[in-house]
Amino acid sequence: MRHLLSLLAALAVAALALPTLAQPQPGPLLRFSGQLLDVRGGYVYFTTGDAFKVVDNVRLADYDTGKPTTLQPRAKLFARAVFDPATKQVVELDLTAHRVAPDTAYQAVKAYAVAKSTVQPAPEIVGIPLTGKEVPVSFVVTVPPTTPLGSDVYISTDASGWNPQAIKLDRIDGARYRAVRRFASGTKFVFRVTRGSWNSVERNESGLEPAPHPFFVRETDAQSASVTVYSWSDDRPNAPQAAPGAIPTPFNPNPFPQGGIAPAPRVTPPGGFPTARPNPFPNRPPGG
Amino acid sequence: MRRAPAVCAFVLAACAAAPLAASARATVALDGGTLVFFSDTLSIVARDGATLRLADGTLAHGDAAYVDLKRDRAVLAGHATVARGGAAAGADAIALDLDGERVDLLAAAGGAITTTRARLAAPLLGPPAPGEIDGERFAFPEVDDRFAYIRAKHAAITPHADVRFSPAAFPTSVGGLPVPSYLYTYASAAGFGATSLPGATFDQPYGLVGSPTSLTALHARWLDGTGPSVGLQQQLVSGDDAYLAASLDAPLRGSGTRGLSGYRRMGARYTATVGASSGFGVWGANASLGAAFGPAGGRLSYGYGSGGFSTFDASLRTPDRPLFGGATWRLRGDVGFDALRRGSLLTASVPDARRYSTIWRHGLDLFVAAPVVRGPLGTRIGTTVDAARTWYAYPHHDDTLSANVFVSRELSRKVALFGGYQASWNARVYPGAQGLFFPPAYLPEVAPDGTPWFGRSAYSGASTFRDESVALQLTPNLNTALRVAVHHYADFPQFHGYGRPQWSLETDARLRPFPNIGLQVGRAYDFGWGGYRWVPRWTFAITP
């Protein structure tokens, strides 16, 4: 009898529970946190660029306590949006002024986002497509003070087969040269600064040969490249800067080799070459 | 015998380069009704039917093709097909990696498919899955043929190195200059810029054989004084870290020269260079080791030349240090020797001259540079001063004091005026023996025409070199510039009438007569030089 009563009670409980079991169970609420841009026209906008549909009587609550709040949604506030998976709408916004940790992965709520137009990746991230338009590129070269007055300065690029006189620069003042050239966007090259010959090429701060300067022409309206030359490879300290050999002439193209016939700086010994000239002062020693 | 080292070095370099050159076969061939090459973007556009052949047998065809040499990428558009082995695929556009495996096929209706060349040849692997369209892969930029540098019908491309066009023509608005074949080198290794050829008024290289690591080129040259010349240069390059260049230069008149130049970077701090040259009956060789200590630097160098001369230098240089008001100073010290095998470095007038076959020396050089400052009347002024003294083991020292002043005035964005004053004072001081009147070393005894220069013995004391110049620069647009400069040289002594001319007028013009070709022309007149009323000089260069 007791077993019968227990069985009936179990059946009664099961019968009472059946309607509940038969009803669909709501899924777990999804939460998405971020910084607000605005709540307007039935949508909440986050700084991620996503907009979500908001129910008419959305509940505004304090993020930390969960109790109703006097804060109103506005830009710069942080919020946690609680989604009803059944309607895919935001039913609650928990607001706070401090930065909040993300509640769920963006992928989980991505399907709820409203898109008014096709998705375009941000150009800062994926870059701007290169159209090949002409971009003026300004080269400004600061030369060392040892640069001779009448020097011409050039830019040599790999695209020109390393022609040492590929791009001639115009003098701006005592220390700077400049040239403007137009390149198609997307052009990529490396360059070096010369004085018209590979015997006179830029040196870095340490006096060593620097690596070529890389340059890429972006999809922009104008671009510039600034280079500082610390010294030239043919700088000759301790040598007269205006020696006669500095000026080759048609009748004497290389009269006093300086850098032409190596070794350059001191190929002529001090005192000149030994000759059989008569000694004008045979009795006078050099020290006396 | 004197020329032996340079000739041997050249032969060695040529032998070393031969295998490299032989292995550098072009891996891509492009044919078309018309090929147009643009040197600024390093791109080729093929029209009227384009066919691309890759070394692995892949064959692609399209109505037109765009080859980006910098990115090693090709796009064939319009009825494009790609085939390898017995398999083929067609699309509206096909993008290929020239040195990779990737192949992209774009169908206007069906989207894009990414696959590989190997997969093309093995269709049993199944069709590749469609993917997202990457617009960059199929970019086919609009080009303006006015800026074309070369027109051809065939191009043999060696990726990262060069492209050979045949038959090639350099178009201008008034016609084209045809050549049977032209090798255009675009290797990014800076060592390809190195040369061991002496300087020339005009030098136009013509590539014979190229590879990513070597280049053999003929040079059509013009030398002031001796006239036309033909040069041959072999370059071996290893990235930006090492190069070796060997050359022969053969003027049609006069003596030929041979040269060798090498460079090796050893880590971030050290570099080594070697050089050798011979010509005009003399030869010389040198080697140096450079080191960087932060912004400071040092160098060891040794040179040996014909006649038994040798020289050694060890130098250290401080970085540029601030002085005051933006000025900077730099100090350089060096020590070394000059030596003459079986000879004396002093004149026979010195009683014990034979003792001095080797003379040690040490020197100091102080360099001060003032910043460019604003001056009166809207000018900008820059000044430098350099003072150096070298002490020799034989009791004397050399002093050099030089100063530069540079003034610029921008009258408008297109017109600028420049003025400069450069002065150098040099003295060789023999304490207590100045009566011997030793002239400076750089004053020769024999003039270039072979006559003795008697003024050398008469000269003593200090020499001065002064250059006063004024220049006007016009830059009406980006492609045009004109510069006119007048120099007045006031030197003492003016060596036998063959030193610097008293007056010099120089004009330089940079212009672009055709959209794809630039010219740089210079004309200079030296007045009162060598007994002539004036002597003209030319400079000339062609740029893409």
Interface residues (C-beta under 8 A of the other chain):
Chain A: P129 L130 T131 G132 P136 P145 T146 P148 L149 G150 D152 S156 D158 A159 S160 G161 W162 N163 P164 Q165 A166 I167 K168 D170 R171 I172 D173 G174 A175 V180 R181 R182 F183 A184 G186 T187 K188 F189 V190 R192 S197 W198 N199 V201 N204 E205 S206 G207 L208 E209 A211 P212 Y230 P237 N238 A239 P240 Q241 A242 A243 P244 G245 A246 I247 P248 T249 P250 F251 N252 P253 N254 P255 F256 G260 I261 A262 P263 A264 P265 R266 V267 T268 P269 P270 G271 G272 F273 P274 T275 A276 R277 N279 P280 F281 R284 P285 P286 G287 G288
Chain B: F38 S39 D40 T41 L42 K70 R71 G135 E136 A139 P141 E142 V143 Y184 T185 Y186 A187 S188 A189 A190 F192 G193 A194 T195 P198 G199 P205 L223 D224 G225 T226 D240 Y263 R265 T271 G275 A276 S277 G279 F280 V282 W283 G284 A285 N286 G290 A292 F293 G294 P295 A296 G297 R299 S301 G303 Y304 G305 F309 T311 D313 S315 R317 P319 D320 R332 D334 G336 D338 L340 G343 S344 L345 L346 T347 A348 S349 V350 P351 A353 Y356 I359 R361 G363 D365 F367 A369 V372 R380 I381 G382 T384 D386 A388 T390 Y392 Y394 P395 H396 D398 T400 S402 N404 F406 V407 S408 E410 A416 F418 G420 Q422 A423 S424 N426 R428 Y430 G432 A433 G435 L436 F438 P439 P440 A441 Y442 L443 P444 E445 P448 D449 S457 S463 F465 R466 D467 S469 A471 Q473 T475 L478 A481 R483 A485 H487 D491 F495 Y498 G499 R500 P501 E506 D508 R510 Q520 D526 W529 G530 V535 R537 A541 T543 P544
